[in-house]
Amino acid sequence: MLLDDEMLITTPDGEEKLMKILFTYESEQRHKQYVFLYDEKNEDEVLVYSYNEKDLSLEEIEDDEEYKEAEEVLNAFYEDEKIQEIKAK
């Protein structure tokens, strides 16, 4: 369930957690959207899922190359000075 800048997810053990949305990303090459989430209690741990906007579903990334691409996007996000200036405000 999507709530403005938050998303309710169900963990593999069945626990529901309210996660903050760090950002979303669309891969034109893969024709997929991704959402990067974090728990306010542990901002250093970021989860990334493939996101289907039509049925509001999340899918775990299982392909190594797809995961590597998502990791590169996350690193670029953290290295972008303009983004970090905006976050600091």
C-alpha positions as semicolon CSV with decimal commas, in nm:
position;residue;x (nm);y (nm);z (nm)
1;M;0,000;0,000;0,000
2;L;0,138;0,342;-0,103
3;L;0,089;0,638;0,134
4;D;0,243;0,962;-0,004
5;D;0,609;0,910;0,091
6;E;0,554;0,580;0,271
7;M;0,475;0,223;0,173
8;L;0,339;-0,060;0,384
9;I;0,523;-0,383;0,306
10;T;0,492;-0,737;0,432
11;T;0,821;-0,900;0,522
12;P;0,894;-1,264;0,430
13;D;0,805;-1,365;0,788
14;G;0,459;-1,201;0,756
15;E;0,531;-0,884;0,956
16;E;0,389;-0,559;0,819
17;K;0,631;-0,264;0,824
18;L;0,576;0,099;0,731
19;M;0,874;0,204;0,521
20;K;0,975;0,548;0,395
21;I;1,028;0,593;0,022
22;L;1,378;0,723;-0,045
23;F;1,319;0,755;-0,420
24;T;1,186;0,574;-0,724
25;Y;1,368;0,490;-1,046
26;E;1,255;0,373;-1,388
27;S;1,483;0,159;-1,602
28;E;1,401;0,218;-1,968
29;Q;1,625;-0,073;-2,065
30;R;1,436;-0,321;-1,842
31;H;1,095;-0,151;-1,875
32;K;1,058;-0,164;-1,496
33;Q;1,011;0,074;-1,207
34;Y;1,197;0,042;-0,879
35;V;1,132;0,179;-0,534
36;F;1,406;0,231;-0,276
37;L;1,275;0,205;0,081
38;Y;1,416;0,249;0,431
39;D;1,296;0,212;0,788
40;E;1,319;0,535;0,990
41;K;1,465;0,328;1,276
42;N;1,752;0,214;1,052
43;E;1,812;0,469;0,776
44;D;2,137;0,300;0,670
45;E;1,959;-0,011;0,543
46;V;1,791;0,052;0,208
47;L;1,570;-0,208;0,041
48;V;1,499;-0,204;-0,331
49;Y;1,210;-0,371;-0,506
50;S;1,074;-0,383;-0,857
51;Y;0,745;-0,196;-0,840
52;N;0,429;-0,253;-1,045
53;E;0,228;0,068;-1,029
54;K;-0,086;-0,083;-1,186
55;D;-0,152;-0,336;-0,909
56;L;0,071;-0,174;-0,642
57;S;0,281;-0,487;-0,603
58;L;0,647;-0,528;-0,512
59;E;0,877;-0,798;-0,640
60;E;1,214;-0,891;-0,499
61;I;1,507;-0,854;-0,735
62;E;1,659;-1,196;-0,793
63;D;1,873;-1,133;-1,102
64;D;2,234;-1,041;-1,016
65;E;2,272;-0,796;-1,306
66;E;1,944;-0,623;-1,219
67;Y;2,050;-0,596;-0,854
68;K;2,390;-0,457;-0,958
69;E;2,216;-0,189;-1,167
70;A;1,994;-0,094;-0,872
71;E;2,300;-0,075;-0,647
72;E;2,474;0,157;-0,895
73;V;2,165;0,382;-0,903
74;L;2,161;0,397;-0,523
75;N;2,532;0,483;-0,510
76;A;2,480;0,758;-0,769
77;F;2,194;0,895;-0,557
78;Y;2,419;0,918;-0,251
79;E;2,705;1,072;-0,451
80;D;2,494;1,342;-0,621
81;E;2,578;1,672;-0,451
82;K;2,254;1,843;-0,557
83;I;2,044;1,565;-0,407
84;Q;2,240;1,575;-0,084
85;E;2,193;1,954;-0,060
86;I;1,818;1,911;-0,100
87;K;1,808;1,634;0,162
88;A;2,000;1,851;0,409
89;K;1,734;2,125;0,397
